[in-house]
């Protein structure tokens, strides 16, 4: 049976979505899983008990391991006036996990700095470090950064996901047609494939999957990154060194190493953009990321980097724009009948789809009462064919590029999100949070 909180959430959701005099019927799709529920419920309780009874090293290790268990992407240690607050970022949202008393706060920070080979005496300047831990017999790389605040040093630890063997792009969230398109593009002998999106959109994971799928002893694959998030056997990976070797310097040196494929962690400046695009013109397959709201807007960003249209039109193979969107929690998942406003937002005729069922999560201990558990990707792939090459050559505005690309069959981020909503993977509210409708 659902607990009292679930019934309260059910009533609230019905009130929010129902119209005057209308009841919104919801059906529980799957029961709560006692194992998962207990596992998540005990995270806060167990760590709070550990903060009192465990040794310093045991407490720190448990905080790191439990974050991996919860599939957190980041751990935040926030110094407060009366102690140290610990939060996990799960599915893109920060969750309070533990509060450490003042007597243990400074020792915990020092222990983390020792584990990452940082200077524990230096507290006035930020430092970066790295920790490797064993989680279920698998190594996990953690990237640590400190920052001085009023009440002490704040530490954020980024947990790099485990890189598994190469899989089909559909496991990232791509639709089959999109996956087939990207598979075809990454086997081209030269050109540039750029992945665009905001910070935390999963761009680097997409690039690593591309490299995994084309990795071969017959190819010289090289990367320049900041930092190296995953180590791939057979790939020559380099990390930039501030003040010594940046992206542009490293990229010039890489091009003298007879590469077949290069991956640039991020295009951050004009010079890196120019060198990367020229490399794509001279017989190298180039992968990189950059910030952009969607695929056509990324072309405008490259213009702003000083790349002329004639070079872009000749070098670009495709631009992939992506976002990570939260999935409905399977342990508190319910179905309900979509309202008229929701059908309109989904570009459906209310008269024809009045009985459409959508899904959402009520909120349960398994998902920290959010209604969401796990994330998947939504994608927009703009393949640069002959028609778009002509427009890019003329440096036509992005709005025209978008219309032409859509006429040629490009599925936008919005339509990818709608597809996920209709499949019951996510909700309209989550889509509104991630992209503009």
C-alpha positions in Angstrom: 0.0 0.0 0.0 1.1 3.6 -0.5 2.0 5.5 2.6 0.3 8.6 3.8 2.7 10.9 2.1 1.9 9.2 -1.2 -1.8 9.8 -0.7 -1.2 13.4 0.1 0.9 13.9 -3.0 -1.8 12.1 -5.0 -4.4 14.5 -3.8 -2.2 17.5 -4.4 -1.4 16.4 -8.0 -5.1 15.8 -8.7 -5.9 19.3 -7.4 -3.2 20.9 -9.5 -4.2 19.3 -12.7 -7.9 18.9 -12.4 -10.3 21.6 -13.6 -13.2 23.0 -11.6 -15.7 20.3 -10.9 -13.5 17.7 -12.5 -11.7 14.8 -10.9 -8.4 13.5 -12.3 -8.1 9.8 -12.0 -4.7 8.3 -11.3 -3.6 4.7 -11.3 -0.6 3.3 -9.5 1.6 1.7 -12.1 4.0 -0.2 -9.9 4.4 -0.9 -6.2 7.1 0.6 -4.0 10.1 -1.7 -3.8 10.8 -2.4 -0.1 14.5 -3.1 -0.9 15.1 0.1 -2.8 13.0 2.1 -0.4 14.9 0.9 2.6 18.2 1.4 0.9 17.5 5.1 0.2 15.8 5.8 3.5 18.8 4.5 5.5 21.4 6.7 3.7 20.8 9.7 6.0 20.2 7.7 9.1 23.3 5.5 8.7 25.6 8.3 7.9 24.3 10.4 10.8 25.0 7.5 13.1 28.5 7.0 11.6 29.3 10.7 12.3 29.0 9.9 16.0 30.5 6.4 16.3 32.9 5.9 13.4 36.5 7.0 13.0 37.3 9.9 10.8 38.6 7.8 7.9 35.6 5.4 8.1 33.1 8.3 8.0 34.8 9.9 5.0 35.0 6.6 3.1 31.3 5.9 3.9 30.2 9.3 2.6 32.1 8.7 -0.7 30.9 5.1 -1.1 27.2 5.9 -0.3 27.3 8.7 -2.9 28.3 6.1 -5.5 25.5 3.8 -4.3 23.0 6.6 -4.8 24.4 7.4 -8.2 25.2 10.9 -7.2 27.3 13.0 -9.6 28.7 15.4 -7.0 29.2 15.7 -3.3 29.1 19.1 -1.6 30.8 19.8 1.7 29.5 23.2 2.7 31.0 24.9 5.8 28.4 26.5 8.1 28.7 28.5 11.2 27.7 25.5 13.3 29.2 22.6 11.4 29.6 21.0 7.9 26.6 20.3 5.7 27.0 17.4 3.2 24.8 17.2 0.1 24.6 14.8 -2.8 23.6 15.9 -6.3 21.3 13.2 -7.5 19.6 13.4 -10.9 20.8 17.0 -11.1 19.2 18.1 -7.8 21.0 18.6 -4.5 19.8 16.6 -1.5 20.7 17.2 2.1 22.4 14.0 3.4 24.3 14.7 6.6 25.3 17.4 9.0 28.7 17.1 10.7 29.3 18.7 14.1 31.9 21.5 14.4 34.4 19.2 16.2 34.6 16.9 13.1 34.1 19.5 10.4 37.7 20.6 10.0 39.2 17.0 10.3 36.8 15.8 7.6 38.0 18.6 5.2 41.6 17.8 6.1 41.1 14.1 5.5 39.7 14.8 2.0 42.7 17.0 1.2 45.1 14.4 2.3 43.4 11.7 0.2 43.7 14.0 -2.9 47.3 15.0 -2.2 46.5 18.6 -1.5 48.3 21.1 0.8 46.3 20.9 4.0 47.9 24.1 5.4 46.8 26.2 2.4 43.3 27.5 3.1 43.3 30.9 1.4 43.4 29.7 -2.2 41.5 27.1 -4.2 43.1 23.7 -5.0 42.3 20.8 -7.3 43.0 17.2 -6.6 41.9 13.6 -7.5 40.9 10.6 -5.4 40.5 7.0 -6.6 38.3 4.7 -4.6 37.2 1.1 -5.0 33.4 0.7 -5.3 32.1 -2.8 -5.7 35.6 -3.9 -6.9 35.6 -1.2 -9.6 37.8 1.9 -9.4 36.0 5.2 -9.3 37.7 8.5 -10.1 36.7 11.5 -8.0 37.7 15.0 -8.9 38.0 17.4 -5.9 38.1 21.2 -5.8 38.3 23.4 -2.7 37.1 27.0 -2.4 37.7 29.4 0.6 34.5 30.7 2.2 33.6 32.8 5.3 33.2 29.7 7.5 36.0 27.6 6.0 36.8 25.6 2.9 34.0 24.4 0.7 34.8 21.1 -1.1 33.0 19.8 -4.2 33.8 16.3 -5.4 32.7 15.3 -8.9 32.1 11.6 -9.3 33.0 10.4 -12.7 30.6 7.7 -14.0 31.9 4.2 -14.8 32.7 3.9 -18.4 31.4 0.6 -19.7 32.1 -1.2 -22.9 30.9 0.5 -26.1 27.2 0.3 -26.4 24.6 1.4 -28.9 23.9 5.2 -28.6 20.3 4.3 -27.7 21.4 3.5 -24.1 22.2 7.2 -23.7 18.6 8.1 -24.7 18.9 8.6 -28.4 16.1 7.3 -30.6 17.0 4.5 -33.0 17.1 6.9 -36.1 19.3 9.3 -34.3 21.7 6.6 -33.1 22.0 5.2 -36.6 22.7 8.7 -37.9 25.5 9.3 -35.4 27.0 5.9 -36.0 27.3 6.8 -39.7 28.9 10.1 -39.0 31.6 8.9 -36.6 32.9 6.5 -39.2 33.6 9.3 -41.7 37.4 9.7 -42.5 37.5 13.4 -41.7 35.3 16.4 -40.6 34.0 17.7 -37.4 31.3 16.4 -35.1 30.5 18.9 -32.3 28.4 18.3 -29.2 26.7 21.3 -27.7 24.8 21.9 -24.5 25.1 23.6 -21.1 27.3 22.4 -18.2 26.2 19.0 -17.0 24.3 18.0 -20.1 26.3 14.8 -20.6 28.4 16.1 -23.6 31.6 14.4 -22.5 29.9 11.1 -22.0 28.6 11.2 -25.6 32.1 11.9 -26.9 33.6 9.1 -24.9 31.0 6.7 -26.4 32.0 7.9 -29.9 35.6 7.2 -29.2 34.8 3.8 -27.7 32.8 2.8 -30.8 35.6 3.7 -33.3 38.6 2.7 -31.1 40.8 0.4 -33.2 44.5 -0.6 -33.3 44.4 0.7 -36.9 43.7 4.3 -35.8 45.8 6.8 -33.9 43.2 8.4 -31.6 44.4 11.4 -29.4 42.6 13.6 -26.9 43.3 16.9 -25.1 41.1 17.3 -22.0 40.6 19.2 -18.9 40.6 17.0 -16.9 40.8 13.4 -18.2 37.5 12.0 -16.9 37.9 8.4 -18.3 40.9 6.5 -19.3 40.3 4.5 -22.5 42.8 1.7 -23.4 44.4 2.3 -26.8 43.6 6.1 -26.8 46.4 8.6 -26.3 45.0 11.0 -23.8 46.6 14.3 -22.6 45.5 16.8 -19.9 46.1 20.5 -20.2 48.5 22.1 -17.8 47.6 25.7 -16.8 50.5 28.0 -17.7 52.3 25.4 -19.7 50.0 23.6 -22.2 46.5 24.8 -23.0 44.1 23.5 -25.5 45.6 25.5 -28.4 49.2 24.5 -27.6 48.3 20.9 -27.1 46.3 20.8 -30.2 49.1 22.1 -32.3 51.5 19.5 -30.9 48.9 16.7 -31.4 48.6 17.6 -35.1 52.3 16.7 -35.5 51.6 13.2 -34.1 50.0 11.9 -37.3 46.5 11.6 -35.7 43.5 9.9 -37.4 41.0 11.1 -34.8 41.3 13.9 -32.2 39.0 14.9 -29.4 39.2 18.4 -27.9 37.6 18.5 -24.5 36.0 21.9 -25.1 36.3 24.7 -27.6 36.9 27.7 -25.3 38.6 30.3 -27.4 39.0 31.6 -30.9 42.4 29.9 -31.4 41.3 26.5 -30.4 38.2 26.8 -32.6 40.3 27.8 -35.6 42.9 25.0 -35.2 40.2 22.4 -34.7 38.3 23.4 -37.8 41.4 23.5 -39.9 42.3 20.0 -38.7 38.9 18.8 -39.8 39.7 20.3 -43.3 43.0 18.5 -43.6 42.0 14.9 -43.2 41.4 14.4 -39.4 38.1 13.4 -37.7 37.6 16.0 -35.0 35.3 15.6 -32.0 34.7 18.5 -29.5 32.2 20.1 -27.2 31.1 23.7 -26.8 28.3 25.6 -25.2 25.2 26.3 -27.2 21.4 26.3 -26.6 20.7 24.2 -29.7 22.3 22.9 -32.9 21.7 26.0 -35.1 22.8 28.4 -32.4 26.1 26.6 -32.2 26.8 27.7 -35.8 26.4 31.3 -34.7 28.8 30.7 -31.8 31.4 29.4 -34.2 30.9 32.6 -36.3 31.6 34.6 -33.2 34.8 32.7 -32.7 35.9 34.1 -36.0 35.5 31.0 -38.1 34.4 32.0 -41.6 31.4 30.4 -43.2 33.4 28.8 -46.0 35.5 26.9 -43.5 32.5 25.7 -41.4 30.6 24.6 -44.5 33.5 22.5 -45.7 34.4 20.9 -42.3 31.3 20.3 -40.3 29.7 16.9 -40.4 27.0 17.5 -37.7 26.2 19.3 -34.5 24.6 17.3 -31.7 22.7 19.3 -29.1 21.7 17.5 -25.9 20.2 17.7 -22.4 19.8 15.3 -19.5 16.2 14.9 -18.4 15.0 13.2 -15.2 13.0 9.9 -15.5 9.8 9.1 -13.6 10.6 7.0 -10.5 9.5 3.4 -11.2 8.7 2.8 -7.5 6.0 5.5 -7.1 4.9 5.8 -10.7 1.2 6.6 -11.5 -0.7 7.2 -14.6 -3.3 9.9 -15.1 -5.4 11.3 -17.9 -3.8 14.3 -19.7 -5.7 17.6 -19.5 -6.4 19.9 -22.4 -3.4 22.2 -21.6 -1.1 19.3 -21.5 -2.3 17.9 -24.8 -1.9 21.3 -26.4 1.7 21.6 -25.1 2.3 18.1 -26.6 1.0 19.3 -29.9 -1.9 16.9 -29.8 -5.6 17.5 -30.7 -7.6 17.3 -27.4 -10.6 16.1 -29.4 -8.7 13.1 -30.7 -6.5 12.3 -27.7 -8.8 13.1 -24.8 -8.1 9.8 -23.1 -4.3 9.9 -23.4 -2.5 8.5 -20.3 0.6 10.2 -19.0 2.8 9.3 -16.1 4.5 10.9 -13.1 6.0 10.0 -9.7 4.2 10.6 -6.4 7.4 10.8 -4.5 8.8 8.1 -2.2 11.9 7.3 -0.2 13.4 5.6 -3.2 13.6 8.9 -5.1 14.0 11.2 -2.0 10.4 12.3 -2.5 11.1 14.0 -5.9 9.1 11.6 -8.1 12.1 11.1 -10.3 14.9 8.5 -10.3 17.7 8.4 -12.9 18.3 10.5 -16.0 18.4 10.0 -19.7 19.3 12.1 -22.7 17.3 14.0 -25.2 19.0 14.9 -28.5 18.9 17.1 -31.5 21.2 16.1 -34.4 21.7 18.6 -37.2 23.4 16.8 -40.1 25.2 19.3 -42.4 24.2 18.2 -45.9 24.5 20.1 -49.2 21.5 22.5 -48.5 22.8 23.5 -45.1 26.4 23.8 -46.4 25.2 26.5 -48.8 23.4 28.4 -46.1 26.4 28.1 -43.7 28.7 29.3 -46.5 26.6 32.4 -46.8 26.5 32.8 -43.0 22.7 32.8 -43.0 21.1 33.5 -39.5 20.4 30.6 -37.2 16.5 30.9 -37.4 16.7 30.1 -41.1 19.1 27.2 -40.5 16.7 25.8 -37.9 13.7 26.0 -40.3 15.6 24.3 -43.1 17.1 21.7 -40.8 13.6 20.8 -39.5 12.3 20.7 -43.1 15.1 18.2 -43.8 14.0 16.0 -40.9 15.9 17.2 -37.9 14.1 16.2 -34.7 14.4 19.1 -32.2 15.1 18.9 -28.5 11.4 19.7 -27.9 10.2 16.9 -30.1 12.7 14.5 -28.5 11.3 15.5 -25.1 7.7 15.1 -26.3 8.6 11.6 -27.5 10.0 10.7 -24.0 6.8 12.1 -22.3 4.5 10.1 -24.5 6.6 6.9 -23.8 6.1 7.6 -20.1 9.8 8.1 -19.5 9.5 11.7 -18.1 6.9 14.4 -17.4 5.8 17.6 -19.1 6.9 19.5 -15.9 10.4 18.2 -16.2 10.6 19.0 -19.9 9.5 22.6 -19.1 12.4 22.8 -16.6 15.0 21.6 -19.1 14.0 23.3 -22.4 11.7 26.0 -23.7 8.4 24.9 -25.2 
